[in-house]
Amino acid sequence: MTLEQVAKRAGVSTATVSRVMNTPALVKESTRQRVLAAAKELNYRPNRYAQSLAGGRSRTLGVIVSNIENPFFLDILHSLEELATERGFEVVYENTDYRPTRLAAAVDLMLARPLAGLAVIGSERDEHAVRRLMAWDRPVVVSDLCSSGGNITQIRMRYEKGMQRTVEYLHSLGHRRMAFVGHHGTLDPLREREHSFETTVRRFTDVQSRVAISNDSPRGGRQAVNEILESGFNPTAVLCVNDFMAVGVLRELHDAGLNVPRDVSVTGFDNIELAEYLNPALTTANIPRKQIGRIIFDTLTPNPDHIGKEQEVLIDPQLVVRESTAKAKA
């Protein structure tokens, strides 16, 4: 499909179609919607690469994530894509599978593209990648990868606070045998949650605890909690490093004949949309993915005032109590 065919279908000029795709704010809303509807009907996708070469300014945003299968990252991408589509941008992404070497390769690949800016939302770290990002001349958003400053905006999640609140809440419900289910325990943002669990538990001298590490998936959650149960430790509460693993934990506890929350309380972390629809609905610490998507978009879209301004965005996860937690069984 061509620009001319979209213009004919929408009953407007090719110049109007071009403005809708590149500077939508200059076009009346009703006209913009008519053009977008025509483009969708004709399955028209503008060639952003050609546009960036012709116009000297890219309309493409890059994102690197740790695990595209985890809905936490998908939620951020979806939020960013919604905003990008509305403003005539497109989003490209790379997945690292938590591997520092793949992060380095993904950064090299992304910086070779004509991007308006790049976001790196993940847990792994690579010094080569950090150096390349800091030397780049366009805006960059990172989460817990490196310090803010220059072209770097950092989104810093206070994971330790979210986990501390979860442990304290469960202790207030009478839980004295707690287990932590995690993954990639050597990566700082994930280790931070595990460390916060261990530190908070130690404050309560009447609490016994266990930790099990697997991979970031529902299957990993099943394997980790199964390891805990087979060790002979019978927790009254299982705290998961994220909601994705909590899905598997809930399934494994059910298959083991344990009722949640009557026998065992379960908590997650992230508050992905799925958490609300699990049975029982999952108690979790909320990280606002939609807000993160907007922060990324607002920072990466061309804005000369951004370059050179140090910025750090602090996110404090709040506990969302649902049906998967209850008072400990007497």
C-alpha positions as CSV (number, residue, x, y, z in Angstrom):
1,M,0.0,0.0,0.0
2,T,1.2,3.6,-0.7
3,L,0.7,7.0,0.8
4,E,-1.4,8.0,-2.2
5,Q,-3.8,5.0,-1.7
6,V,-4.3,6.0,1.9
7,A,-5.0,9.6,0.9
8,K,-7.6,8.5,-1.6
9,R,-9.3,6.2,0.8
10,A,-9.5,8.9,3.5
11,G,-10.5,11.6,1.1
12,V,-7.5,13.9,1.9
13,S,-4.3,15.0,0.3
14,T,-1.1,13.1,0.5
15,A,0.4,16.0,2.5
16,T,-2.3,15.5,5.1
17,V,-1.5,11.8,5.4
18,S,2.2,12.7,5.8
19,R,1.4,15.2,8.5
20,V,-0.7,12.6,10.4
21,M,2.2,10.1,10.2
22,N,4.9,12.6,11.2
23,T,3.4,15.6,13.1
24,P,-0.1,14.4,14.1
25,A,-0.6,17.4,16.5
26,L,-0.9,19.7,13.5
27,V,-3.9,17.8,12.1
28,K,-7.5,18.1,13.3
29,E,-8.5,15.1,15.4
30,S,-11.4,14.0,13.2
31,T,-9.2,14.1,10.1
32,R,-6.4,12.2,11.9
33,Q,-8.8,9.4,13.0
34,R,-10.1,9.1,9.4
35,V,-6.5,8.8,8.0
36,L,-5.5,6.3,10.7
37,A,-8.6,4.2,10.0
38,A,-7.8,4.2,6.2
39,A,-4.2,3.2,6.9
40,K,-5.4,0.4,9.1
41,E,-7.9,-0.8,6.5
42,L,-5.2,-0.9,3.8
43,N,-2.6,-2.3,6.2
44,Y,-0.3,0.6,5.4
45,R,2.9,1.0,7.5
46,P,5.1,4.0,6.8
47,N,8.8,3.4,6.2
48,R,10.2,5.1,9.3
49,Y,13.8,4.3,8.2
50,A,13.3,6.2,4.9
51,Q,11.5,9.0,6.7
52,S,14.4,9.5,9.2
53,L,16.9,9.6,6.4
54,A,14.8,12.1,4.4
55,G,13.8,14.3,7.3
56,G,17.0,14.2,9.4
57,R,15.1,13.2,12.5
58,S,14.2,9.7,13.5
59,R,10.6,8.6,14.5
60,T,11.8,5.3,15.9
61,L,12.3,4.5,19.6
62,G,14.4,1.5,20.8
63,V,13.8,-0.6,23.9
64,I,15.9,-3.4,25.3
65,V,14.3,-5.7,27.9
66,S,15.4,-8.7,29.9
67,N,12.6,-11.1,29.3
68,I,10.0,-10.5,26.6
69,E,7.9,-13.4,27.9
70,N,7.4,-11.7,31.3
71,P,4.2,-9.6,31.2
72,F,6.0,-6.9,33.3
73,F,8.1,-6.0,30.3
74,L,5.2,-6.5,27.8
75,D,3.1,-4.1,29.8
76,I,5.8,-1.4,29.5
77,L,6.2,-2.0,25.8
78,H,2.4,-1.9,25.3
79,S,2.1,1.4,27.1
80,L,5.0,2.9,25.1
81,E,3.7,1.6,21.8
82,E,0.2,3.2,22.5
83,L,1.8,6.6,23.0
84,A,4.2,6.1,20.1
85,T,1.4,5.2,17.7
86,E,-0.6,8.2,18.7
87,R,2.3,10.5,18.0
88,G,3.6,8.9,14.8
89,F,6.5,7.0,16.2
90,E,7.3,3.3,16.0
91,V,9.0,1.1,18.6
92,V,11.6,-1.6,18.0
93,Y,12.9,-3.9,20.8
94,E,15.6,-6.4,21.7
95,N,15.5,-9.2,24.3
96,T,18.5,-10.1,26.4
97,D,17.3,-13.1,28.4
98,Y,19.1,-11.6,31.4
99,R,22.6,-12.2,29.7
100,P,25.1,-9.3,30.0
101,T,26.7,-10.4,26.7
102,R,23.4,-10.1,24.9
103,L,22.9,-6.7,26.5
104,A,26.2,-5.5,25.1
105,A,25.3,-6.9,21.6
106,A,21.8,-5.4,21.8
107,V,23.1,-2.0,22.7
108,D,25.6,-2.1,19.7
109,L,22.8,-3.2,17.4
110,M,20.4,-0.5,18.6
111,L,23.0,2.3,18.4
112,A,23.6,1.4,14.8
113,R,20.0,2.2,14.0
114,P,18.6,5.7,13.3
115,L,16.9,6.0,16.7
116,A,15.4,9.0,18.4
117,G,16.3,7.5,21.7
118,L,16.8,4.2,23.6
119,A,15.5,2.6,26.8
120,V,17.1,-0.3,28.6
121,I,14.7,-1.8,31.1
122,G,16.3,-4.9,32.7
123,S,18.4,-6.4,35.5
124,E,21.7,-7.4,33.9
125,R,24.7,-5.0,33.6
126,D,27.6,-4.7,31.2
127,E,30.3,-2.1,31.4
128,H,30.7,-2.0,27.6
129,A,27.0,-1.3,27.2
130,V,27.1,1.4,29.9
131,R,30.1,3.2,28.3
132,R,28.4,3.2,24.8
133,L,25.1,4.5,26.2
134,M,26.8,7.3,28.1
135,A,28.8,8.4,25.0
136,W,25.7,8.5,22.8
137,D,24.4,11.8,21.7
138,R,20.7,11.0,22.1
139,P,18.4,10.5,25.1
140,V,18.7,7.2,27.0
141,V,16.4,5.8,29.8
142,V,17.7,3.0,32.0
143,S,16.4,1.2,35.0
144,D,19.0,0.6,37.7
145,L,21.7,0.1,35.0
146,C,23.9,3.2,35.7
147,S,23.8,6.6,37.3
148,S,21.7,9.4,35.7
149,G,23.4,12.4,34.2
150,G,24.2,13.8,30.7
151,N,22.0,12.0,28.3
152,I,20.9,9.3,30.9
153,T,17.6,9.4,32.8
154,Q,17.4,6.7,35.4
155,I,14.2,5.1,36.7
156,R,15.1,3.7,40.1
157,M,12.7,1.2,41.7
158,R,12.9,0.9,45.4
159,Y,12.5,-2.9,45.4
160,E,13.8,-3.2,49.0
161,K,10.9,-1.0,50.3
162,G,8.3,-3.1,48.4
163,M,9.7,-6.4,49.8
164,Q,10.1,-5.0,53.3
165,R,6.4,-3.9,53.3
166,T,5.4,-7.4,52.1
167,V,7.3,-9.2,54.9
168,E,6.0,-6.8,57.6
169,Y,2.4,-7.3,56.3
170,L,2.7,-11.1,56.4
171,H,4.3,-11.0,59.9
172,S,1.3,-8.9,61.1
173,L,-1.0,-11.7,59.9
174,G,0.9,-14.1,62.1
175,H,3.2,-15.8,59.5
176,R,6.3,-17.2,61.1
177,R,7.6,-19.5,58.4
178,M,8.3,-17.6,55.2
179,A,9.9,-18.7,51.9
180,F,11.3,-16.6,49.1
181,V,11.1,-17.7,45.5
182,G,13.5,-15.8,43.2
183,H,15.5,-16.0,39.9
184,H,18.9,-14.8,38.8
185,G,20.1,-14.1,42.3
186,T,23.4,-12.6,41.1
187,L,21.8,-9.7,39.3
188,D,21.5,-6.6,41.5
189,P,17.8,-5.6,41.1
190,L,16.8,-9.2,41.8
191,R,19.3,-9.8,44.5
192,E,18.0,-6.5,46.1
193,R,14.6,-8.1,46.6
194,E,16.1,-11.3,48.0
195,H,18.4,-9.3,50.3
196,S,15.5,-7.2,51.6
197,F,13.5,-10.3,52.4
198,E,16.4,-11.8,54.3
199,T,17.2,-8.5,56.2
200,T,13.6,-7.9,57.2
201,V,13.0,-11.5,58.3
202,R,16.1,-11.3,60.5
203,R,14.5,-8.4,62.4
204,F,11.8,-10.8,63.5
205,T,13.6,-13.3,65.7
206,D,10.5,-15.6,65.7
207,V,10.5,-16.1,61.9
208,Q,12.1,-19.1,60.1
209,S,12.9,-18.7,56.4
210,R,14.1,-20.5,53.2
211,V,15.1,-19.2,49.8
212,A,14.9,-21.1,46.4
213,I,16.1,-19.8,43.1
214,S,15.0,-20.9,39.6
215,N,14.4,-19.3,36.2
216,D,12.0,-16.4,35.4
217,S,8.9,-18.2,34.4
218,P,5.9,-20.0,35.9
219,R,7.8,-23.3,35.5
220,G,10.6,-21.7,37.5
221,G,8.1,-20.8,40.2
222,R,6.8,-24.4,40.4
223,Q,10.3,-25.8,40.6
224,A,11.4,-23.4,43.3
225,V,8.5,-23.9,45.6
226,N,8.6,-27.7,45.0
227,E,12.3,-27.6,46.1
228,I,11.2,-25.8,49.3
229,L,8.4,-28.3,50.1
230,E,10.6,-31.3,49.4
231,S,13.3,-29.9,51.8
232,G,10.8,-30.5,54.6
233,F,10.2,-26.8,55.2
234,N,6.5,-26.0,55.3
235,P,6.0,-22.3,54.8
236,T,2.9,-20.5,55.9
237,A,3.8,-17.8,53.3
238,V,5.7,-17.7,50.0
239,L,7.0,-14.4,48.7
240,C,7.8,-14.4,45.0
241,V,10.4,-12.1,43.3
242,N,7.7,-11.3,40.7
243,D,4.1,-12.1,39.7
244,F,5.3,-14.2,36.7
245,M,6.9,-16.8,39.0
246,A,4.0,-16.5,41.4
247,V,1.7,-18.0,38.7
248,G,3.7,-21.2,38.9
249,V,3.9,-21.2,42.7
250,L,0.1,-21.0,42.9
251,R,-0.2,-24.0,40.6
252,E,2.4,-26.1,42.4
253,L,0.8,-25.5,45.8
254,H,-2.6,-26.4,44.4
255,D,-1.2,-29.7,42.9
256,A,0.4,-30.4,46.3
257,G,-3.1,-30.3,47.9
258,L,-2.5,-26.9,49.7
259,N,-5.1,-24.2,49.7
260,V,-4.2,-20.6,49.1
261,P,-4.6,-18.6,51.3
262,R,-6.0,-21.0,54.0
263,D,-2.9,-23.2,54.2
264,V,-0.3,-20.9,52.5
265,S,-0.3,-17.2,51.7
266,V,1.4,-16.2,48.4
267,T,2.6,-12.7,47.3
268,G,4.1,-11.5,44.0
269,F,5.9,-8.4,42.9
270,D,5.2,-6.0,39.9
271,N,1.3,-6.1,39.9
272,I,1.0,-7.2,36.3
273,E,-2.5,-7.2,34.9
274,L,-2.8,-11.0,35.2
275,A,-2.3,-10.7,39.0
276,E,-5.8,-9.4,39.5
277,Y,-7.4,-12.2,37.5
278,L,-5.6,-15.2,39.1
279,N,-7.6,-17.5,41.4
280,P,-7.1,-16.3,44.1
281,A,-6.2,-12.8,43.0
282,L,-2.6,-12.1,43.9
283,T,-1.4,-9.8,46.7
284,T,1.6,-8.0,45.2
285,A,3.8,-4.9,45.2
286,N,2.8,-2.4,42.5
287,I,5.3,-1.1,39.9
288,P,3.4,1.2,37.6
289,R,4.3,0.0,34.1
290,K,2.0,2.5,32.4
291,Q,3.8,5.3,34.1
292,I,7.2,3.8,33.1
293,G,6.1,3.7,29.5
294,R,5.1,7.3,29.6
295,I,8.4,8.3,31.3
296,I,10.2,6.5,28.5
297,F,8.2,8.2,25.8
298,D,8.4,11.7,27.2
299,T,12.2,11.4,27.7
300,L,13.0,9.8,24.3
301,T,10.9,11.8,22.0
302,P,12.9,14.6,20.4
303,N,13.4,17.4,23.0
304,P,16.5,19.5,22.9
305,D,16.0,20.7,26.5
306,H,16.5,17.1,27.7
307,I,20.1,16.6,26.7
308,G,22.5,17.6,29.4
309,K,19.9,17.6,32.2
310,E,20.4,15.1,35.0
311,Q,17.2,13.3,35.9
312,E,16.3,10.4,38.2
313,V,12.8,9.1,38.6
314,L,12.2,7.3,41.9
315,I,9.4,4.7,42.1
316,D,8.3,3.4,45.5
317,P,6.3,0.1,45.1
318,Q,3.1,0.0,47.1
319,L,1.5,-3.2,48.5
320,V,-1.7,-4.2,46.8
321,V,-3.6,-6.6,49.1
322,R,-5.9,-9.2,47.4
323,E,-7.2,-12.7,48.1
324,S,-4.0,-14.7,48.1
325,T,-3.0,-13.7,51.6
326,A,-4.7,-14.3,54.9
327,K,-4.0,-14.8,58.6
328,A,-1.6,-17.7,59.3
329,K,-3.3,-21.0,60.1
330,A,-3.3,-21.6,63.8
